[in-house]
Amino acid sequence: MSVPPSTTSQAVALLRELGAETLDHPGGTLLAHLRRVQEQLATWGARPALQLAGLCHAFYGTDGFATPLLPLDRRTELAAVIGAEAEALVNSTSPASTPPSGKPPALICTTCSPAFDRS
């Protein structure tokens, strides 16, 4: 299953508006990284909401990428673009959303969160 092109376009437009195209990230810019993540998830056959979450996983910052594009109090703006399910997955990657158990979030980017213990 693929993500409707209009949804991806709207998400990319929001990422550009918030500066993701100008933020440095390993392998280029943050936007380039986020698009690669979405493409990889699509290659693996991930459902559309997961692909969109991959594209947007750094919106609220990550353990290794502390620059949020949006504060958590603006979650509805992202949800309006990518849908509630995808936004909830994005929120789960936010350092502010790390559960008290200390378990890793539901979706983790090992490039953005290099401190994650992969063992």
N, C-alpha and C positions, 0 to 999 in steps of 0.2 A: 504494500500500500504506500502511496506517496502523498506528500503534503500538497494541497492545492497551491499552485504557483503564486496566486494572489496573496495567500497568507505568508508565504516565505518572503515575497516582495515587501509586504507591509512590515514584517519583522526586521528585514534588512534596512528598510528606510528608517525605522526607529533606531536601530543600532547606529546608523550613520549620523542621524540627528543628535544622538547622545555622545558622539565622538569615537566610537569603536574603530573607525577606519584610520584614526590618527594615533591610537594608543599602541605603543610597542608591546610585543608579546613574543615569546620564543617562536621562531619560524616566520616572523613578519609582524603583521598587525593583529590586534585582537579580533577584528572582523574576519580576517583571513583564517585565523585559527577556528573561530566559531563556525564558519562555513565548512571547513574541513571536517569538523566534528559531525555536523549534520549530514554531510555526504557519506561519512563512514557509517553512521547509524542507518542511513538509507540502504547502503550496500549490504548491511547485515539483516535487512528486512524488518527493522524496528517499526513499530506503529507510528502514525503521524504525530501524535502528541509527544512521543519520546524524541522523535527527530527535531521537533520544534524546541523542546526543552534543551536538546544538545546545542542547537543554534543560539539559544539565549541563556545558557547556563551561567554566564558570568554577570548577568544583569545586577545582581545584588552583591557582587564580589565573591571570591572564593578564598580558601585558606592561603593559596599561593598568589592570588591576584586581588589585592585588597581594595582596588579602586572600583567602587560600585558605580554602575551607570544610572541606577535609580535607587532611591532609598526604599526601604520596605513599606513605608507608609503610602507608596504610590503603586502598590501591586496591581490595583485595578486597571491601571493604564496598560501594563503588559498583558494582563488577562484579556483585555478587550481586543488585543491584536492576535494573540496565539491561543486563546482559549483557557478555560479554568484548569483543566487537567494538566496541560503543559506548564502553565504558570506554577501550579502546586509543585511540580517536579523541580522547576527552577528554584523555587523558594527552599526546597529541601537541600539544595547545594550551598545555600548561604551560611557563612560562619555563624550568623545570628540565629540560625535555625538548627544548629547542631544539638541533637537530643542530649539530655543529661546523662544518658547511658554511655556517651562517648563513642557509640557505634558510628561508622561512617554513614553519610547520607545515602539516599536511595540512588542517586546518580552522582558519580564522581569523575572528575577529569584529572587524570594523573599529571597532565602538563600544568594545569592551574593549581594543583594541590600536591606539590612534590614531597611534602612531609608525610603524606599518607603512607602508612606501612603496608606494602603490597604483599607481605609474607603471609 
